[in-house]
Amino acid sequence: MTLRHVVIIGSGPAGYTAAIYLSRAGLRPVMVTGALTPGGQLVNTTEVENYPGFPDGILGPDLMDAMKAQAEKFGTEFIPSDVESVVELPSTSDLDTDLDTDADGTSHGKPTFRLTLDTGEELDARAVIVATGSTYRKLGVPGEEKYSGHGVSYCATCDGFFFRNKPIVVVGGGDSAFEEALYLTRFGSSVTLIHRRGEFRASAIMVERARANEKLTLLADTVVTAIHGGVPAATPSASDASTVSAPAPGGLKLNLGGPAGGLSLGDGNAIGGGLSLPLAVPTAGEVTGIDIRNTVTGETGTLTTSAVFVAIGHTPATGFLGGLVDKDGDGYVLVDGAGTCTSHPGVFAAGDCVDRVYRQAISAAGMGCRAALDAQAYLA
Ligand SMILES: Cc1cc2nc3c(=O)[nH]c(=O)nc-3n(C[C@H](O)[C@H](O)[C@H](O)COP(=O)(O)OP(=O)(O)OC[C@H]3O[C@@H](n4cnc5c(N)ncnc54)[C@H](O)[C@@H]3O)c2cc1C
């Protein structure tokens, strides 16, 4: 079996950037792209407006195609599979050892990693870059898949801008959900944070900030049971959109199934039941509202909104690594400070599978660059 210098696992912005650097450096990287979603998370989105170099924005799939073309141009080899396991081999004696020794026969003494793919194929490499990203946890309610990218979002930084002056719902009760909700108050006419429990997991300071924000309403003990969209029977015109029958906090239309105010609104900014407020003008196939249920009383209701931001956590795609490298309790790969070295020499990690904070295409790409340079230094 041929021993490769380096195999990159994952074909998002982190993986492609690492591939561009390594192939330009002459290291002939092999990229295992992922069987189902080559190109990573951005192939599932439409407009990307915050990736530098594209003043008019670029479609996510087009951006990823361009990254792939750039990596291919310099000699990256692609394998459209999933990696199922990575192990360090005890010795390299059965390998083609052209990478093991210098011309004078000096051994590098570096370990060799064997990657097993879902096809059964095996790859051996001197270094491995893990760039497998993470997946957003989903609500699993009707309408979520259908309106994903059309009002249902998992990234406030990415999509908040598209919902200026429209009512927004955020689902979640941790710090991330509160951060996203507070951030979204810059854009939305109102933001309602919905949490299934009575207590929030977020830090006290975040909850205080949220309570102090007039645009933000906390709705505790409540779950979203369905997401609706499309063009309602009587679509209001743009001028109708400003019609307000009863101005109230939140800019929402909240129709409660039971007595007005029967739903628990948490101990944040209270809103009354039976309010009638401006409807955002929906476009075809976009979110118009949600169904909700009180987890304590069982009461049901509906809430008019143009966007549902789901902030209930992420799952890094790192299970296949087993115990090869150290991870935190949620499965994020641990790296040394600003670098990309994992606890296992020769294994590097970059992008959303490491980063629980920034989770952006550009930050993943930047880390992919660092992983390539770290791997290069390791192999030198
Ligand atoms: C709907 C949506 C819209 C977004 N919009 C923006 C935006 O506008 N701007 C922005 O900056 N960011 C945006 N983001 C976030 C951005 O997409 C991510 O931060 C970025 O893609 C992370 O890059 P990555 O390379 O770390 O991983 P990913 O893009 O997640 O790529 C990981 C890759 O690894 C592969 N993989 C996983 N497991 C394996 C395995 N076992 N074997 C082989 N391959 C594997 C996957 O198939 C995938 O190709 C958005 C995200 C979503 C979901």
The ligand as a Tripos MOL2 file, in Angstrom:
@<TRIPOS>MOLECULE
LIG
   53    58     1     0     0
SMALL
NO_CHARGES

@<TRIPOS>ATOM
      1 C1        -27.4750   26.6510    6.6540 C.3       1 LIG1
      2 C2        -26.1130   27.2070    7.0140 C.ar      1 LIG1
      3 C3        -25.7640   28.4630    6.5790 C.ar      1 LIG1
      4 C4        -24.5180   28.9780    6.9100 C.ar      1 LIG1
      5 N1        -24.1870   30.2180    6.4410 N.ar      1 LIG1
      6 C5        -22.9600   30.7180    6.6860 C.ar      1 LIG1
      7 C6        -22.5780   31.9780    6.1790 C.ar      1 LIG1
      8 O1        -23.3600   32.6730    5.5160 O.2       1 LIG1
      9 N2        -21.3210   32.4210    6.4490 N.ar      1 LIG1
     10 C7        -20.4310   31.6890    7.2010 C.ar      1 LIG1
     11 O2        -19.2910   32.1250    7.3850 O.2       1 LIG1
     12 N3        -20.7730   30.4880    7.7060 N.ar      1 LIG1
     13 C8        -22.0180   29.9930    7.4810 C.ar      1 LIG1
     14 N4        -22.3730   28.7890    8.0140 N.ar      1 LIG1
     15 C9        -21.4180   28.0890    8.8790 C.3       1 LIG1
     16 C10       -20.3530   27.3990    8.0060 C.3       1 LIG1
     17 O3        -21.0010   26.6450    7.0270 O.3       1 LIG1
     18 C11       -19.4620   26.5120    8.8700 C.3       1 LIG1
     19 O4        -18.8870   27.2690    9.9080 O.3       1 LIG1
     20 C12       -18.3390   25.9190    8.0040 C.3       1 LIG1
     21 O5        -18.8740   25.2140    6.9020 O.3       1 LIG1
     22 C13       -17.4710   24.9740    8.8300 C.3       1 LIG1
     23 O6        -16.4970   24.4590    7.9800 O.3       1 LIG1
     24 P1        -15.7360   23.0950    8.2830 P.3       1 LIG1
     25 O7        -14.7760   22.9470    7.1680 O.co2     1 LIG1
     26 O8        -15.2270   23.1040    9.6650 O.co2     1 LIG1
     27 O9        -16.8190   21.9470    8.2520 O.3       1 LIG1
     28 P2        -18.0920   21.5760    7.3170 P.3       1 LIG1
     29 O10       -18.4330   22.6690    6.3640 O.co2     1 LIG1
     30 O11       -19.1010   21.1230    8.2680 O.co2     1 LIG1
     31 O12       -17.5330   20.3700    6.4750 O.3       1 LIG1
     32 C14       -17.2420   19.1500    7.0840 C.3       1 LIG1
     33 C15       -17.0550   18.1000    6.0260 C.3       1 LIG1
     34 O13       -16.6190   16.9020    6.6450 O.3       1 LIG1
     35 C16       -17.2770   15.8080    6.0430 C.3       1 LIG1
     36 N5        -17.2490   14.6890    6.9930 N.ar      1 LIG1
     37 C17       -17.8670   14.5700    8.1960 C.ar      1 LIG1
     38 N6        -17.5850   13.3800    8.7460 N.ar      1 LIG1
     39 C18       -16.7710   12.7340    7.8800 C.ar      1 LIG1
     40 C19       -16.1300   11.4620    7.8660 C.ar      1 LIG1
     41 N7        -16.2660   10.5900    8.8860 N.pl3     1 LIG1
     42 N8        -15.3760   11.1200    6.7980 N.ar      1 LIG1
     43 C20       -15.2030   11.9750    5.7730 C.ar      1 LIG1
     44 N9        -15.7720   13.1940    5.7240 N.ar      1 LIG1
     45 C21       -16.5520   13.5530    6.7610 C.ar      1 LIG1
     46 C22       -18.6660   16.3340    5.7330 C.3       1 LIG1
     47 O14       -19.2560   15.5400    4.7420 O.3       1 LIG1
     48 C23       -18.3080   17.7360    5.2480 C.3       1 LIG1
     49 O15       -17.9880   17.6880    3.8920 O.3       1 LIG1
     50 C24       -23.6190   28.2280    7.7050 C.ar      1 LIG1
     51 C25       -23.9720   26.9710    8.1340 C.ar      1 LIG1
     52 C26       -25.2120   26.4470    7.8020 C.ar      1 LIG1
     53 C27       -25.5890   25.0620    8.2450 C.3       1 LIG1
@<TRIPOS>BOND
     1     1     2 1
     2     2     3 ar
     3     2    52 ar
     4     3     4 ar
     5     4     5 ar
     6     4    50 ar
     7     5     6 ar
     8     6     7 ar
     9     6    13 1
    10     7     8 2
    11     7     9 ar
    12     9    10 ar
    13    10    11 2
    14    10    12 ar
    15    12    13 ar
    16    13    14 ar
    17    14    15 1
    18    14    50 ar
    19    15    16 1
    20    16    17 1
    21    16    18 1
    22    18    19 1
    23    18    20 1
    24    20    21 1
    25    20    22 1
    26    22    23 1
    27    23    24 1
    28    24    25 2
    29    24    26 1
    30    24    27 1
    31    27    28 1
    32    28    29 2
    33    28    30 1
    34    28    31 1
    35    31    32 1
    36    32    33 1
    37    33    34 1
    38    33    48 1
    39    34    35 1
    40    35    36 1
    41    35    46 1
    42    36    37 ar
    43    36    45 ar
    44    37    38 ar
    45    38    39 ar
    46    39    40 ar
    47    39    45 ar
    48    40    41 1
    49    40    42 ar
    50    42    43 ar
    51    43    44 ar
    52    44    45 ar
    53    46    47 1
    54    46    48 1
    55    48    49 1
    56    50    51 ar
    57    51    52 ar
    58    52    53 1
@<TRIPOS>SUBSTRUCTURE
     1 LIG1         1 GROUP 0 **** ****
